[in-house]
Amino acid sequence: MGNKINRRTFIGAASVVGAGLSMEFPGILYASGSDKLKPAILGGPQAHPEQFPGWPVIDQLESKALEEVLQSKNWCRLGSDKVSNFETEYQKLTGAKYALATSCGTSALSTVLGALEIGPGDEVIIPVYTFIATYNVVVLNYALPVFVDTDIESFQIDANKIEAAVTRQTKVIMPVHIGGSPVDLDKILEISRKTGIPVIEDACQAHLAEWRGKKVGNYGLAGAFSFQGSKNLNSGEGGAIITNDETFAQTCYRFHNQGQGGRVAGFNPGTGTRGTNVRLTEFQGNLLVAQMSRVIEQTNIRTQNANYLTKMLNEIPGITPAKLYEGTTRSAYHLYMFRYDKSQFAGLSRDKFLDALNREGVPCSSGYGMMNKDEYVTGLAQNKHYLNIYGEKVMNQWLERNQCPQNDKLTTDQSVWLFQNMLLGSRTEMEQIAEAIGKIREYAGEIKKV
Ligand SMILES: Cc1ncc(COP(=O)(O)O)c(C=O)c1O
């Protein structure tokens, strides 16, 4: 990778060339226009020719964990102890009083909504900028998902717009810590206190993220996590609920176990009215314990790299890293999100920018779109069950209520994502990301033509 000082100096050059104003990196190794600075899309060398670290990270610990369960022949949590053991460890990690493992993040959210008896006629407030699972769990209960617009600066739900979305039917406020960065919990909890409506944190992307020194997921009535393959803590599929309310923990346990109570095998029906089976397997429970041995260190590396990257990207006009709210004491950085302003890149479209960045060996994506305008979502207004429950007028009003102009703006041509595994790379690799963007900016006018 060349010598560190030269690399730094080179980044300095890229920043100076790209930004035209950085005083922080005074040395210029390559003059503007030199072939060495040409973007890969124009035939220059890739800024990041290597691979970013792969995901997940494994060694003998994972092999042993899986082999142990295999040989025990106890593969189901009922009558065994691996999932229970994971729950104890997850309680310690998150600081929550209770943790319940589930088959995935979606079923963690479904269990919470099931335990709250959410059903037809109820409304659940969700952000428009989220993974479709947040929406699906509401619709599976024939409740009405009500979208709230995005704070374009943070990519998170705009907490200032939540209160206006509350009606007498609102039963849950379900913010999502998108990209692993906390939503503005102070404001949201204040609305919850005022209205008496419980908050359920969709923390599926936010393992170990903290708000005012406490792990997210602990602030609402419950928090839901995902251990799906891409997540910062992963068992292929898997999920967990954390809560500090004992009665609610028991209700969730019963719901996830066919309405049956107790933490050991048994056929004693619980007191809940409904239930399902979304239990985690012993394989996944033990695998998660192995993966958890690395999660704190990995989170620290991501934080350090993300902070360094933010410092460099702040030097490039037209690139604005997603804002963290003042109460954030740690982001999980499941995603590294920033806004792209094409007016600072000679009018180069966001999609062309993404293409050029990918060509530099820097994987990136435009991220989520306008969920509220997706045919899959607007089609709900014609769903026969929804028409039966709510009627045509209410469903048409629902379409009207779901307008999210800020989210339209963000997702049309500004949002850019990088991924958590990239943040496990070296400091040099962070510099290469910044260097790639600086090169693209410098040559944006030429890239526009290809
Ligand atoms: C915000 C959010 N909510 C819910 C989920 C659902 O989790 P899972 O895929 O484990 O069901 C995900 C997973 O990608 C997510 O990102």
The ligand as an ORCA input file, in Angstrom:
! r2SCAN-3c Opt
* xyz 0 1
  C     -34.644     -1.855     10.101
  C     -34.902     -3.331     10.009
  N     -36.000     -3.848     10.566
  C     -36.264     -5.162     10.517
  C     -35.411     -6.043      9.885
  C     -35.776     -7.485      9.798
  O     -34.806     -8.343     10.281
  P     -34.656     -9.822      9.708
  O     -34.111     -9.729      8.328
  O     -33.740    -10.492     10.672
  O     -36.009    -10.437      9.731
  C     -34.242     -5.561      9.285
  C     -33.333     -6.463      8.605
  O     -32.709     -6.178      7.614
  C     -33.996     -4.166      9.338
  O     -32.904     -3.641      8.757
*
